[in-house]
Structure formats: C-alpha cells, structure tokens
Amino acid sequence: MRIVFIGPPGAGKGTQSARLVNYLKIPHLSTGDMFREARAQQSPMGRIAEQYMSEGKLVPDKIVLDMVNERLKRPDCAHGILFDGFPRNVFQAEALDQALAQLGAPLDLALELQVDDKELLRRLGGRGRTDDRPGVVSARLNSYWQQTRPLLEYYRGRGVLESIDGLGSMDEVFARISAAIEKRRTERSGV
Ligand code: ADP
C-alpha cells in the first residue's frame, strides 16, 4: 500500500508511523528524519535545510522533491511506502502524484491524524526537540494550517482521504489506523 500520513506537529505521526510500517512491512519515508540526518552529517543540503527547520519554515520544494525522487528510485519502494511529513503543500502533492503515476503505482490512502491545537501545544511543550521552542512551534503550526491543511481537500477530492481521531492512548489510535487500512483494502479488493 502507498500511504500519505498527514497531521500537525505533535499529533503523534512519528510514533504511529513506526508502528504502521512494522504492521504493513513497507518502507518509511520521513522527510523530517531525512533532513535531520542530512543536518547531522553537515552535508551541503543539510546545511541549507537547517536554515528553514530552525525557523519552523518549510524547506523549499525543489530540495524536498529532489531528495524524495532519489529515494523513490530504490527498489524497496516497489510494493508500498509510507510517506510521513511529505507532501506538505499542494505543489508537493501534485509532484508526488506525477512521480507515482510514472511508477504506475498510485496512492491508496491519505491518513489524516486529527488533534486539536490546545492538545498539540501541551504535547509539544514536553518534547525538548530543538525546533520545539515556543516561537518555532507556532511557526510550524502556522505552516501546517496554511500550507498543509489544503492537502486534505486535495486528497478528499481524489477519494483517498481517511481522518483518524488522534486523541487517546497509542494503542487506541493505532487500532483506528489499522481499521482504516483494512477498510481500504477490502474496498480495493471489491469484497
Ligand atoms: P513536524 O511534523 O514535527 O513539524 P517533521 O519531522 O516532519 O516535523 O519536519 C521537521 C522540519 O523539517 C519541518 O519543520 C520543515 O522545516 C522540514 N520538512 C520536513 N518535511 C518537509 C517537507 N515535505 N517540505 C518542506 N519542509 C519539510
């Protein structure tokens, strides 16, 4: 299955993604993790990305798309993939659709993890990541509301959107996610 995972910072996407890729045995493509790795290695791309990450801004689309397209060439992506933190805006979503169309492997599902802002701010306050400082957190939430949320309409229009309630225990949330996946599988096989 090819899945896009959408949710604001602090929604629990990272935790649920790890469980999901283990459940489905598919590779996990997290652009945030890839940028953190590039930053740690101090590669030229990592240094550029860092300037945006440290301010809670989106890294420019060209940098993101070059990195993702490179990753998609690897053979492990052939049978499914979980995109986490990508796409982040409609331009990236259109580019992803094109790349997947070329591979003859369209998207099966866009999962939205819903958590309200009050709870997000509470969760992000306790994490201690360098981009979890209050000013940066609000910039990340703003970029989510302004640039990423329009993706929900985009994917709803394509009939692939499923929204999941992100409140509750990790197990409860995962049970909702796996139910949405199984539902989609059943629909696809026409049972
Ligand atoms: P979170 O969802 O918690 O904000 P991520 O780990 O997905 O965090 O991303 C961390 C940072 O990396 C983002 O704030 C942004 O600067 C950059 N980033 C990650 N993915 C993308 C993307 N698809 N497009 C642009 N910037 C991205």
Residues whose N, C-alpha, C, O or C-beta is under 5 A from the ligand:
A	BS01	ADP	G7 P8 P9 G10 T31 G32 D33 F35 Y52 M53 G56 K57 L58 V59 V64 G85 F86 P87 R88 R140
